[in-house]
Amino acid sequence: MKTIFELLVCIGLLFAQVGKLTFSGNIYDEKNGEALIGASVYLKELKKGASTNLYGFFAIPDIPAGKYQIQITCIGYEPLNKVVEIKTNKIEKYYLKPTTYQLKEIVVKGDSVKLSDQLFTKSISAVELSPVQIKKIPQFVESDLLRTLQQLPGILSGSDYSSALYVRGGRSDQNLFLLDGTDVYNPEHAFGLFSTFNTDAIKKVEMIKGGLGAEYGGRLSSVINIINLDGNRNNFEGNINISLLSAKTTIQTPLGSFGSLSGSYRRTYLDVFASKISDEFPDYYFYDGNIKAFLDLSDKDKLSISFYGGKDDLSYKFDKKNSDSPEINYIWGNRTTSLNYRKILNNDLFANLWVTYSNFNSKFDFNELDIDEKNVIDDVTGKIILEYNYTDNMKFNIGFENKYMYGLYKQKFRGGKVEFNGHKNYFITYFTTQTHLIDDLIMDIGIRYEQFNSDKIYREINPRLSLKYRLDESQTLKFSTGRYSQFLNKIERGFIVGIWTVADKYVPPSSSNHYILGWAKEIYEIYSLEIDGYYKTYKNISILNPYTSLDIEPTNSDPITGEPIFS
């Protein structure tokens, strides 16, 4: 680990530019100390600005020494205006006050950051949602993230009872779910009726429906990036919510003067209600919970540790009064862990180191028919991301990622058993650059290399391109194209949780090309209209034919029972 940090420091010194000043810092919520994502920082005299990244950090390079008037704005917060003197590469901290709503007139001033500027810098086909926005949308029983996303244009559900997402013609397994940087392989509770994400614990959600940058891959349709609360750094805060479905609680507390802690827990009480109504109902419940710690190691070093766990438990006894009655038991769930270390190597270079673990497992057994099924996915990932602000008009990102994956599927039945297991390795590296060719034209170019090691090695090179052109003060035209690869496919099984399969010598990886043209317009300075048109091509999409029958021979036999094993 020390070697990695030393390498990052060397890269930072290599990139450092002598005689150049960079105005950089972090933006926080004054009330609870949460880092603010997407806050805008603007230097009026130089007409330069930047937005904070997912960690509340911003950087504006190429700044001459002197005094400047800055304006910091963020949706839901009061603008901050002040004069600063920039004479060194010092990392600043700023705090914004949440907007207070009062029953009086609203005054709109012309010196605020224009909505048209936000539309110009915004990525194509991207939507950001806060917990407040999620909860304001009408919901079934209680607020649910995936059902909220189903209300967005271009996203459909499989049925009224499913929270699965079908984005712009893609399948539900073509969506990449990230929870605090960790892949989530089964984002649904209650056979797809609800999502595994507790909205009370969410800080920010980014939904990208197409035209993904080179930093994202492994899926063909979309990315749903979910960031949980860091925790209140100033005061203890807690709440309890009870709905027709579940009871849940969320707490936040400071950790001295150097960090914060947040946690949430949710459990349904369907099993309690069902048992009161009739013995014929199955015993079913689900729970999920998470805990996240955020630590300020220094002004330049931040560390966060996040854990999540959830489980669905179904049990059905045909005759509850008879101890020998046939019984079905089905348990499935997710566990994730992520460790994220962020370091500001210098005012222009930001480093991000991730170590994550994701586990999905399910177990089904039916004692009457002697059927026992087990499915496991383990994913251990390490990744390094570097963000470099070369000049005010040019930025670079470079990333390295390696996934070590293990999969197991085992089914036991009368007369034999089926067993598949194996280890796979998935390596990714990418490079992106954002360039302001002219004041009204931004170009993003990226290249992503992926190597998947199965019983056959697959190598894919996926280019990405995005253009944003400001037609006039209120209109922006956007275009994006790229190639995408997917090495995992999910076999759907109705109410039973699907099984993930991987590319091998018989099944090649799937691929897709995206072509997206978008138009955005500011209306009366307070409304926006965005229209996207897209064209997508697909290749090597794997679909299970349920009517296919195969005659296969056992590969060996169980040394104890002598039953044949098919693997």
Secondary structure, DSSP 8 states (H G I E B T S, - for coil): -HHHHHHHHHHHHHH--TT---EEEEEEETTT--B-TT-EEEETTTTEEEE--TTSEEEE-S--SEEEEEEEE-TTB--EEEEEEE-S--EEEEEE-B----SS-----TTS--HHHHHHHS-TTEEEE-HHHHHHS--SSS--HHHHHTTSTTEE-SSTT----EETT--GGGEEEEETTEE-S--EEGGGTEES--GGGEEEEEEE-S---TT--S-SSEEEEEEE----SSS-EEEEEE-SSEEEEEEEEEETTTEEEEEEEEEE-HHHHHHHH-TTS-EEEEEEEEEEEEEE-SSSEEEEEEEEEEEEEEEEES-TT-TTS-EEEEEEEEEEEEEEEEEEEETTEEEEEEEEEEEEEEEEEETTTTEEEEEEEEEEEEEEEEEEEEETTEEEEEEEEEEEEEEEEEEEETTEEEEEEEEEEEEEEEEEEEEEEETTEEEEEEEEEEEEESSSEEEEEEEEEEEEEE-SSSEEEEEEEEEEEE-EEEEEETTEEEEEEE--SSS--EEEEEEEEEEEEEETTTEEEEEEEEEEEEES-----TT-------SEE-TTT--EEE-
